[in-house]
Amino acid sequence: MTGRLHIGGKHVAENVNENVAIEGYLTKLSSDGKNVELKTFDETKINVALNSPYSDEVSGIMQVFGTVTSKSTIAADTYCRFAPEEDEEAFDPEDHNDFMNVLKVINCQDVGGKCSLISDKGNDSIMHTDDN
């Protein structure tokens, strides 16, 4: 199975033509609803081309799964928007950035490939690679 690289905004330009997963704050919507702007948690603005018009509220966090088409644009295959009340207290963008940095350093960004998350006996998630 081919996975998607889970990246931060600063790494979009180096992943043109790659399938990715990325998250950020939904900040702008085009007049036709087919393009949105995300401000990623590492403070990078990313344009996202949607496959169908978006008509919901322009707020909250959006997770996008798609293909990087240029240094700042992703063509979305699918997306999920989390309402502000779902993410304000339960999500820490600094922790997310730290996690993304760890994934990059250990070369474990492929969310559907060689990395997986496993629950240990304490119900905390730990990460391992097929190389372990």
C-alpha positions in Angstrom: 0.0 0.0 0.0 1.3 3.4 -0.9 0.8 5.9 1.9 0.9 9.6 2.2 3.6 11.8 3.6 2.4 13.6 6.7 4.1 17.0 6.3 4.1 20.5 7.7 3.7 23.6 5.5 7.4 24.3 5.3 7.9 21.0 3.5 5.3 21.4 0.8 7.7 22.8 -1.8 10.0 19.8 -1.6 7.2 17.3 -2.1 5.7 18.3 -5.5 3.8 15.4 -7.1 3.7 13.5 -3.8 0.6 12.4 -2.0 0.5 14.2 1.4 -1.5 14.7 4.5 -1.4 18.2 6.1 -3.3 20.2 8.6 -3.8 23.9 9.3 -6.2 26.6 10.3 -8.8 27.4 7.6 -8.3 31.1 6.9 -9.8 32.0 3.5 -12.3 30.7 0.9 -12.5 31.7 -2.7 -15.7 33.1 -4.1 -16.5 29.9 -6.0 -15.7 27.8 -2.9 -13.2 25.6 -4.7 -10.1 27.0 -3.1 -9.2 27.5 0.5 -6.1 28.9 2.2 -4.7 27.1 5.2 -2.2 28.5 7.7 -0.3 25.5 8.8 0.9 25.1 12.4 4.4 26.1 11.3 3.0 29.4 10.1 3.1 28.6 6.3 0.2 29.6 4.0 -0.9 26.8 1.7 -3.5 27.0 -1.1 -5.8 24.0 -1.4 -7.8 23.2 -4.5 -10.9 21.3 -3.6 -12.6 18.7 -5.8 -16.0 20.2 -4.9 -17.1 23.6 -3.5 -16.8 24.1 0.2 -19.7 25.9 1.8 -19.2 25.6 5.5 -17.8 28.0 8.0 -14.4 29.4 7.4 -12.8 28.6 10.7 -11.4 25.7 12.6 -8.7 23.2 11.6 -8.8 21.4 8.2 -6.9 18.2 7.5 -6.3 17.7 3.8 -5.3 14.5 1.9 -4.1 15.3 -1.6 -1.3 15.8 -4.1 1.2 18.7 -4.0 0.9 20.4 -7.3 3.3 23.4 -6.8 5.5 24.8 -4.0 2.4 26.2 -2.2 -0.6 24.3 -3.6 -2.2 21.0 -2.9 -5.0 19.4 -4.9 -7.2 17.8 -2.3 -8.6 14.3 -2.8 -10.5 14.6 0.5 -10.5 16.8 3.6 -12.0 17.0 7.1 -12.8 20.2 8.9 -12.8 20.3 12.7 -15.1 22.9 14.2 -13.4 25.5 16.4 -15.1 24.1 19.5 -13.5 20.7 18.8 -9.9 21.9 18.5 -9.5 25.0 20.8 -8.8 23.1 24.0 -7.9 19.6 22.8 -5.2 20.6 20.3 -1.7 22.1 20.8 -0.1 23.3 17.5 3.4 23.4 19.1 3.0 19.7 20.0 1.9 19.0 16.4 5.0 20.8 15.1 7.3 18.8 17.4 5.6 15.6 16.2 6.1 16.6 12.6 9.8 17.3 13.3 10.2 13.9 14.9 8.6 12.2 11.9 11.0 14.0 9.5 14.1 13.2 11.5 13.3 9.5 11.8 12.2 9.3 8.2 8.8 8.1 9.2 6.4 10.5 7.4 4.7 7.8 5.3 1.4 7.4 7.2 0.4 4.4 5.2 3.7 2.8 4.6 6.5 1.7 6.9 5.2 3.4 10.1 2.4 2.5 12.3 1.0 3.4 15.7 0.4 0.7 18.2 -1.2 1.0 21.6 0.8 -0.3 24.5 -0.7 -1.7 27.7 -1.0 1.8 29.2 -3.2 2.9 26.3 -0.6 5.4 25.1 0.4 5.3 21.5 3.9 4.5 20.5 5.4 4.5 17.0 7.6 1.9 15.4 8.9 1.3 11.9 9.1 -2.0 10.0 12.9 -1.7 10.5 12.5 -2.2 14.3 
